[in-house]
Amino acid sequence: MAKKENNNVKQLKEKLFMERKNAVQIMSDTELKKCDKFCEGYKKFLDLAKTEREAAAYIEKEAIAKGFVPFDRKASYKAGDKVYYVNREKSVILAVIGKDSIENGVNLLAAHIDSPRLDLKQNPLYERDGVGYFKTHYYGGIKKYQWPTVPLSLHGVIVKADGTKVTVTLGEDENDPVFCVSDLLPHLANTQYKRPATELIKGEELNIIIGSRPFKDDEGSELVKLNLMMILNEKYGITEADFLSAELEAVPAFKAKDVGLDRGLVGAYGQDDRVCAYTELMAILGAKTPRRTAVAILTDKEETGSDGNTGLCSAYLKYFISDLAATFGVEGRTVLSNSKCLSADVNAAFDPTFPDVFEKKNCAYLNGGVCVTKYTGSRGKSGTSDASAEFVGEIRALLDSKKVIWQTGELGKVDIGGGGTVAAYIANLDVDTIDIGVPVLSMHAPFEITAKTDVYAAYKAFEAFINA
């Protein structure tokens, strides 16, 4: 009798309880090989697209190779046509026209291609006690103490006085020099140790070492600065005044790598949010003729609040949808009101080393699949769109029907922190919106970690949504 009762309990638990699953144990060997192959392309993308400008250029190039053409508001389009729009070299929108009337809405994917980094100030170059530096202003939410002693590369553009634009990528090639921020040796750091963690390294101490050799053929002050300016003038044809109209970003110089003896993880800079950008991109590039028009936006400025004309608080997405709708004789507001969006952004992966900040029943785990986040925000859900139960149910049914491995999660315990995504800005356009993305360890650090199975699950989720 006891054995029969135990069997009944087991069956009831299997029927009624929800169980967390590990993607590696669910996926076949064939699927795991596909997953690992997919992540090889992902790692190459991370190495080639370390800034929003580089990501936008990469996306445009890949889109053209797949038959996408620049969007023309005066043209007419039919099912299967592929168009794209680049906003100021920092944001990109891709669209594949579907079979259904656009009046019924579009399926929208939204990821961001900017990441935390160190931006050079407008007047960055100086010399102090025989060392040449660039002064920086950090971009996005970083732990400042993580950035000293990390090898850095410089990326961006310089617009010279005559309007000529110079592209800079220095520190990525094997033969390039790299740059770094120094830190105190532990022997002399007693006073530094007494600072609070947020001030262990101060913003004004994030100064990048760029050289130390003085100009030899003269005597006087600032000879190191003069020598460095000579090198920059010879290489890029610039003067110091040209920094005033430059956008230069310092990012980690190392390449994306497999992490762990089993090679199950990807370690790299900028995975928030380029992991969702790449998976979203691959999904829409593979779209043929979907039922509903598919739109993928890869945007800028999320890490600083999405403001500015390349961020999603601006109107460029709304304008694009309106212009696209107009080519079919439909109002943009009608399209938006009938649209659905997956805000493709990362969530925090549970970190066993720091378990106290997570609520284990409601957080995402490595190898748990793509993470669906009903609401973001902080503490009292401040700054979130909070997807409706109906839309959550719709996405849940879609992922299950396509056998996508997924989980749910929040960004830490309620009173500890939280964070935001672009979901609220799209939902504010009257679009059903929910966050879905890859769990990340060490988010916003110079070296972030994701699980390959979760990356692949995100791609499969976005593919399913585009073709729904």
C-alpha positions as CSV (number, residue, x, y, z in Angstrom):
1,M,0.0,0.0,0.0
2,A,2.8,2.4,0.9
3,K,4.5,1.8,-2.4
4,K,1.3,2.5,-4.3
5,E,0.8,5.8,-2.3
6,N,4.4,6.8,-3.1
7,N,3.8,6.3,-6.8
8,N,0.6,8.3,-6.6
9,V,2.5,11.2,-4.9
10,K,5.2,11.0,-7.5
11,Q,2.6,11.1,-10.3
12,L,0.8,14.0,-8.7
13,K,4.0,16.0,-8.3
14,E,4.9,15.4,-12.0
15,K,1.5,16.5,-13.0
16,L,1.1,19.5,-10.7
17,F,4.5,20.9,-9.8
18,M,6.8,23.0,-12.0
19,E,10.3,21.7,-12.3
20,R,13.4,23.6,-13.4
21,K,15.3,21.9,-16.1
22,N,18.9,22.1,-17.3
23,A,19.1,22.7,-21.0
24,V,22.2,20.5,-21.4
25,Q,20.3,17.5,-20.1
26,I,17.3,18.2,-22.4
27,M,19.1,18.9,-25.6
28,S,20.2,16.1,-27.9
29,D,23.8,15.8,-28.9
30,T,22.9,17.1,-32.4
31,E,21.3,20.1,-30.9
32,L,24.2,20.8,-28.6
33,K,26.5,20.7,-31.6
34,K,24.3,23.2,-33.4
35,C,24.3,25.4,-30.2
36,D,28.1,25.3,-30.0
37,K,28.5,26.1,-33.8
38,F,26.0,29.0,-33.4
39,C,28.1,30.5,-30.6
40,E,31.3,30.4,-32.7
41,G,29.6,33.0,-34.9
42,Y,28.4,34.9,-31.9
43,K,32.0,35.2,-30.5
44,K,33.2,36.6,-33.8
45,F,30.4,39.2,-33.7
46,L,31.5,40.2,-30.2
47,D,35.1,40.7,-31.4
48,L,34.1,42.7,-34.4
49,A,31.3,44.9,-32.8
50,K,32.6,46.3,-29.5
51,T,30.8,49.7,-30.0
52,E,27.3,50.7,-31.2
53,R,28.8,52.1,-34.4
54,E,30.7,48.9,-35.1
55,A,27.6,46.8,-34.4
56,A,25.5,49.0,-36.6
57,A,28.0,48.6,-39.5
58,Y,28.2,44.8,-38.9
59,I,24.4,44.5,-38.9
60,E,24.0,46.6,-42.1
61,K,26.7,44.5,-43.9
62,E,25.0,41.2,-42.9
63,A,21.6,42.5,-43.9
64,I,22.7,43.6,-47.3
65,A,24.3,40.1,-47.8
66,K,20.9,38.6,-47.1
67,G,19.0,40.7,-49.6
68,F,17.8,43.6,-47.4
69,V,17.6,47.0,-49.2
70,P,17.4,50.5,-47.8
71,F,13.8,51.5,-46.8
72,D,12.2,53.9,-49.2
73,R,9.0,55.6,-47.9
74,K,7.9,56.3,-51.5
75,A,8.2,52.6,-52.6
76,S,5.6,49.9,-52.5
77,Y,6.3,46.5,-50.8
78,K,4.9,43.0,-50.9
79,A,5.2,39.9,-48.7
80,G,8.8,38.7,-48.5
81,D,10.4,42.0,-49.2
82,K,13.3,42.9,-46.8
83,V,14.2,46.5,-45.9
84,Y,16.4,48.3,-43.4
85,Y,17.0,51.7,-42.0
86,V,20.2,53.0,-40.3
87,N,19.8,55.9,-37.8
88,R,22.9,58.1,-37.6
89,E,25.3,55.0,-37.8
90,K,24.3,53.9,-34.3
91,S,20.9,52.2,-34.6
92,V,19.4,49.9,-37.2
93,I,15.9,48.7,-38.0
94,L,15.3,45.6,-40.1
95,A,11.9,44.5,-41.5
96,V,10.6,41.6,-43.4
97,I,7.1,42.1,-44.9
98,G,4.6,39.5,-43.9
99,K,1.6,37.8,-45.6
100,D,-1.0,39.4,-43.3
101,S,-2.1,43.0,-43.7
102,I,0.2,45.3,-41.8
103,E,-2.9,46.8,-40.3
104,N,-3.0,43.7,-38.0
105,G,0.3,44.8,-36.5
106,V,3.9,43.6,-36.6
107,N,6.0,41.3,-34.5
108,L,8.7,43.5,-33.1
109,L,12.1,42.5,-31.5
110,A,14.1,45.1,-29.7
111,A,17.7,44.8,-28.4
112,H,20.4,47.4,-27.7
113,I,23.9,47.5,-29.1
114,D,25.6,49.9,-26.6
115,S,27.4,48.6,-23.5
116,P,29.1,50.2,-20.5
117,R,32.6,51.5,-21.2
118,L,34.9,54.5,-20.7
119,D,34.4,57.5,-23.0
120,L,37.1,60.0,-23.7
121,K,36.3,63.5,-22.5
122,Q,36.2,66.2,-25.1
123,N,39.6,67.6,-23.9
124,P,41.2,64.3,-22.9
125,L,44.9,64.5,-23.5
126,Y,47.3,65.6,-20.8
127,E,50.7,64.9,-19.3
128,R,51.5,64.5,-15.6
129,D,55.0,63.8,-14.1
130,G,56.3,62.1,-17.3
131,V,53.2,60.0,-18.2
132,G,50.7,60.8,-20.9
133,Y,47.0,60.2,-20.3
134,F,43.5,60.4,-21.7
135,K,40.8,61.6,-19.3
136,T,37.6,59.6,-19.4
137,H,33.9,59.8,-18.4
138,Y,32.4,56.4,-17.8
139,Y,29.3,55.4,-19.8
140,G,26.6,53.4,-18.1
141,G,26.5,51.6,-14.8
142,I,29.9,50.2,-14.0
143,K,31.8,49.1,-10.9
144,K,34.7,51.6,-11.3
145,Y,37.2,49.4,-9.4
146,Q,36.8,46.7,-12.1
147,W,38.4,48.8,-14.9
148,P,41.9,49.5,-13.7
149,T,44.7,47.2,-15.0
150,V,42.4,45.8,-17.8
151,P,44.0,46.1,-21.3
152,L,41.9,48.6,-23.3
153,S,41.5,49.4,-27.0
154,L,40.3,52.7,-28.5
155,H,37.3,52.7,-30.9
156,G,35.3,55.5,-32.5
157,V,35.5,58.5,-34.9
158,I,37.2,61.8,-35.0
159,V,35.7,64.6,-37.1
160,K,38.4,67.1,-38.1
161,A,38.1,70.8,-38.6
162,D,37.5,70.4,-42.3
163,G,34.6,67.9,-41.7
164,T,36.7,64.8,-42.6
165,K,35.8,61.8,-40.5
166,V,38.5,59.5,-39.3
167,T,37.7,56.0,-38.0
168,V,39.8,54.8,-35.1
169,T,40.3,51.1,-34.0
170,L,43.5,50.8,-32.0
171,G,44.4,47.9,-29.7
172,E,42.6,45.0,-31.3
173,D,45.2,43.8,-33.8
174,E,47.8,41.5,-32.4
175,N,50.6,44.1,-33.2
176,D,48.7,47.1,-31.8
177,P,49.6,48.7,-28.5
178,V,46.9,48.6,-25.8
179,F,46.1,51.1,-23.0
180,C,45.1,50.8,-19.4
181,V,44.2,52.5,-16.2
182,S,46.7,52.0,-13.3
183,D,45.9,51.0,-9.7
184,L,47.8,51.2,-6.5
185,L,49.9,48.4,-5.4
186,P,48.5,46.7,-2.2
187,H,51.6,47.7,-0.2
188,L,50.6,51.3,-0.5
189,A,46.8,51.0,-0.5
190,N,46.0,51.2,3.2
191,T,44.2,54.6,2.8
192,Q,42.5,53.4,-0.5
193,Y,41.2,50.3,1.3
194,K,39.3,52.6,3.7
195,R,37.2,54.2,0.9
196,P,33.7,52.8,0.3
197,A,33.5,50.4,-2.6
198,T,31.8,53.0,-4.8
199,E,34.9,55.2,-4.4
200,L,37.6,52.6,-4.3
201,I,38.4,54.0,-7.7
202,K,36.9,57.4,-8.3
203,G,35.6,58.6,-11.7
204,E,38.4,61.2,-12.1
205,E,41.0,58.4,-11.4
206,L,39.9,56.4,-14.5
207,N,42.7,58.0,-16.5
208,I,44.1,55.9,-19.4
209,I,47.8,55.6,-19.8
210,I,48.7,56.2,-23.4
211,G,52.5,56.8,-23.3
212,S,55.7,57.9,-21.5
213,R,58.4,58.8,-23.9
214,P,59.2,62.6,-24.3
215,F,59.9,64.4,-27.6
216,K,63.7,64.1,-27.8
217,D,64.7,67.1,-29.9
218,D,63.8,69.9,-27.4
219,E,63.7,70.9,-23.8
220,G,60.7,72.2,-21.8
221,S,57.4,71.1,-20.5
222,E,54.8,68.7,-21.9
223,L,57.2,66.8,-24.1
224,V,55.5,63.5,-23.6
225,K,52.2,65.1,-24.6
226,L,54.0,66.6,-27.7
227,N,55.4,63.3,-28.7
228,L,52.0,61.6,-28.3
229,M,50.3,64.3,-30.4
230,M,53.0,63.9,-33.1
231,I,52.2,60.2,-33.2
232,L,48.5,60.8,-33.5
233,N,49.0,63.5,-36.1
234,E,51.2,61.2,-38.2
235,K,48.7,58.3,-37.9
236,Y,45.3,60.1,-38.2
237,G,46.2,63.7,-39.4
238,I,44.6,65.3,-36.3
239,T,45.5,68.1,-33.9
240,E,44.5,68.4,-30.3
241,A,41.5,70.6,-31.2
242,D,40.0,67.7,-33.2
243,F,39.3,65.8,-29.9
244,L,36.5,68.4,-29.4
245,S,34.5,66.8,-32.2
246,A,35.4,63.1,-31.5
247,E,33.6,60.1,-30.1
248,L,36.2,57.8,-28.8
249,E,35.5,54.8,-26.5
250,A,37.8,52.7,-24.5
251,V,36.7,49.1,-24.2
252,P,38.5,45.8,-23.1
253,A,41.0,44.7,-25.7
254,F,40.7,41.0,-25.1
255,K,38.8,38.6,-27.4
256,A,35.7,36.5,-26.7
257,K,36.6,33.1,-25.2
258,D,35.1,29.8,-24.1
259,V,35.0,29.5,-20.3
260,G,35.3,26.3,-18.4
261,L,36.9,22.9,-19.1
262,D,33.7,21.8,-20.8
263,R,33.6,25.0,-23.0
264,G,29.9,25.5,-22.0
265,L,30.2,29.3,-21.3
266,V,31.1,32.3,-23.3
267,G,33.2,35.0,-21.7
268,A,33.5,38.4,-23.3
269,Y,33.0,42.2,-23.1
270,G,29.7,43.7,-24.1
271,Q,27.4,40.7,-23.9
272,D,24.8,43.0,-22.3
273,D,23.1,43.4,-24.7
274,R,24.9,42.2,-27.8
275,V,24.0,38.7,-26.9
276,C,20.4,39.5,-27.6
277,A,21.3,41.8,-30.5
278,Y,23.1,38.9,-32.3
279,T,20.4,36.3,-31.6
280,E,17.7,38.7,-32.7
281,L,19.7,39.6,-35.9
282,M,20.2,36.0,-36.8
283,A,16.5,35.3,-36.4
284,I,15.4,38.1,-38.7
285,L,18.1,37.5,-41.3
286,G,16.8,33.9,-41.6
287,A,13.2,35.0,-42.0
288,K,11.6,34.2,-45.4
289,T,8.0,35.3,-45.7
290,P,6.5,35.4,-42.2
291,R,2.8,35.5,-41.5
292,R,3.0,38.9,-39.7
293,T,5.5,41.6,-40.7
294,A,8.6,41.1,-38.6
295,V,10.6,44.1,-37.4
296,A,13.9,44.0,-35.5
297,I,15.3,47.2,-33.9
298,L,18.9,47.3,-32.6
299,T,19.2,50.5,-30.7
300,D,21.6,52.8,-28.9
301,K,21.8,54.6,-25.5
302,E,20.0,52.0,-23.4
303,E,22.7,52.0,-20.8
304,T,22.2,55.7,-20.2
305,G,18.4,55.7,-20.2
306,S,17.6,55.5,-23.9
307,D,17.6,59.3,-24.3
308,G,18.9,61.0,-27.4
309,N,18.0,60.6,-31.1
310,T,19.5,57.1,-31.3
311,G,17.8,55.8,-28.2
312,L,14.3,54.4,-27.9
313,C,12.9,57.4,-26.0
314,S,13.2,59.2,-29.3
315,A,10.6,58.9,-32.1
316,Y,12.6,57.2,-34.8
317,L,11.0,53.8,-34.2
318,K,7.5,55.4,-34.3
319,Y,8.4,57.3,-37.4
320,F,9.7,54.2,-39.2
321,I,6.5,52.2,-38.4
322,S,4.4,55.1,-39.5
323,D,6.3,55.4,-42.8
324,L,6.2,51.7,-43.4
325,A,2.5,51.6,-42.6
326,A,1.9,54.5,-45.1
327,T,3.3,52.5,-48.0
328,F,0.3,50.2,-47.4
329,G,-2.2,53.1,-46.9
330,V,-2.5,52.3,-43.1
331,E,-2.0,54.6,-40.1
332,G,1.0,54.0,-38.0
333,R,-1.0,54.2,-34.7
334,T,-3.2,51.4,-35.9
335,V,-0.1,49.2,-36.7
336,L,1.4,49.9,-33.3
337,S,-1.8,49.3,-31.3
338,N,-2.0,45.8,-32.9
339,S,1.7,45.0,-32.6
340,K,3.5,42.7,-30.2
341,C,7.1,43.1,-28.9
342,L,9.8,41.0,-27.3
343,S,12.1,43.4,-25.6
344,A,15.3,41.4,-26.0
345,D,17.5,42.2,-23.1
346,V,19.5,40.2,-20.6
347,N,18.7,39.3,-17.0
348,A,21.0,38.5,-14.1
349,A,22.0,34.9,-13.8
350,F,22.0,33.4,-10.3
351,D,25.5,33.5,-8.9
352,P,26.3,30.7,-6.4
353,T,29.1,32.8,-4.9
354,F,26.7,35.7,-4.1
355,P,23.4,33.9,-3.3
356,D,22.1,36.4,-0.8
357,V,21.0,39.0,-3.4
358,F,18.8,36.5,-5.3
359,E,15.4,35.1,-4.5
360,K,16.1,31.6,-5.8
361,K,12.5,30.7,-6.8
362,N,12.3,33.7,-9.0
363,C,15.7,34.1,-10.7
364,A,17.3,32.9,-13.9
365,Y,20.0,30.2,-13.9
366,L,22.8,29.4,-16.3
367,N,21.7,26.6,-18.7
368,G,18.1,27.2,-17.8
369,G,17.2,28.5,-21.2
370,V,16.1,32.0,-22.4
371,C,14.7,34.1,-19.5
372,V,11.2,35.6,-19.8
373,T,10.8,38.6,-17.5
374,K,7.3,39.7,-16.9
375,Y,8.3,43.0,-15.2
376,T,11.6,44.8,-14.6
377,G,12.0,48.1,-12.7
378,S,13.2,48.5,-9.1
379,R,11.7,47.8,-5.8
380,G,8.0,48.8,-6.3
381,K,8.2,47.9,-10.0
382,S,9.3,51.5,-10.7
383,G,10.0,52.0,-14.4
384,T,8.5,48.8,-15.8
385,S,5.7,48.1,-18.2
386,D,4.7,44.8,-16.5
387,A,3.3,42.6,-19.3
388,S,-0.3,41.4,-19.0
389,A,-1.2,37.9,-18.0
390,E,-2.7,37.4,-21.4
391,F,0.4,38.3,-23.3
392,V,2.6,36.2,-20.9
393,G,0.3,33.3,-21.6
394,E,0.6,33.9,-25.4
395,I,4.4,33.9,-25.2
396,R,4.4,30.9,-22.9
397,A,2.3,28.9,-25.3
398,L,4.4,29.9,-28.3
399,L,7.7,28.8,-26.6
400,D,6.3,25.6,-25.5
401,S,4.8,24.7,-28.9
402,K,8.2,25.3,-30.5
403,K,10.0,23.4,-27.8
404,V,12.1,26.4,-26.8
405,I,13.9,25.9,-23.5
406,W,12.9,28.9,-21.3
407,Q,12.6,30.0,-17.7
408,T,11.5,33.1,-15.8
409,G,13.5,35.5,-13.6
410,E,13.7,38.8,-11.8
411,L,16.7,41.0,-11.3
412,G,17.4,40.2,-7.6
413,K,15.4,40.4,-4.4
414,V,12.7,43.0,-4.3
415,D,14.3,45.5,-1.9
416,I,17.9,45.1,-3.1
417,G,18.0,46.5,-6.6
418,G,16.5,46.0,-10.0
419,G,16.9,47.5,-13.4
420,G,15.3,48.6,-16.5
421,T,15.2,47.8,-20.3
422,V,13.6,49.4,-23.3
423,A,10.4,47.5,-22.8
424,A,8.6,50.4,-21.1
425,Y,9.4,52.8,-24.0
426,I,7.9,50.4,-26.6
427,A,4.9,49.6,-24.4
428,N,4.3,53.3,-24.1
429,L,3.5,53.3,-27.8
430,D,0.5,51.0,-27.1
431,V,2.4,47.8,-27.9
432,D,2.0,44.5,-26.0
433,T,5.6,44.1,-24.7
434,I,7.6,41.6,-22.5
435,D,11.2,41.2,-21.8
436,I,13.0,38.0,-22.9
437,G,16.7,37.5,-23.0
438,V,19.9,35.6,-21.9
439,P,21.0,35.3,-18.2
440,V,24.4,36.9,-17.6
441,L,27.0,36.5,-14.9
442,S,29.1,39.5,-13.9
443,M,26.8,41.9,-15.8
444,H,28.4,45.2,-16.7
445,A,31.9,44.0,-15.9
446,P,34.7,44.1,-18.5
447,F,34.3,40.3,-18.9
448,E,30.7,39.0,-18.8
449,I,29.7,35.3,-18.9
450,T,26.8,33.6,-20.6
451,A,25.9,29.9,-21.2
452,K,25.9,28.8,-24.8
453,T,22.7,26.8,-24.4
454,D,20.9,30.0,-23.2
455,V,22.3,32.0,-26.2
456,Y,21.0,29.4,-28.6
457,A,17.6,29.2,-26.7
458,A,17.3,33.0,-27.2
459,Y,17.9,32.6,-30.9
460,K,15.2,29.8,-31.1
461,A,12.8,32.0,-29.2
462,F,13.2,35.0,-31.5
463,E,13.0,32.8,-34.5
464,A,9.7,31.3,-33.2
465,F,8.3,34.8,-32.5
466,I,9.1,36.1,-36.0
467,N,7.5,33.1,-37.6
468,A,4.5,32.9,-35.3
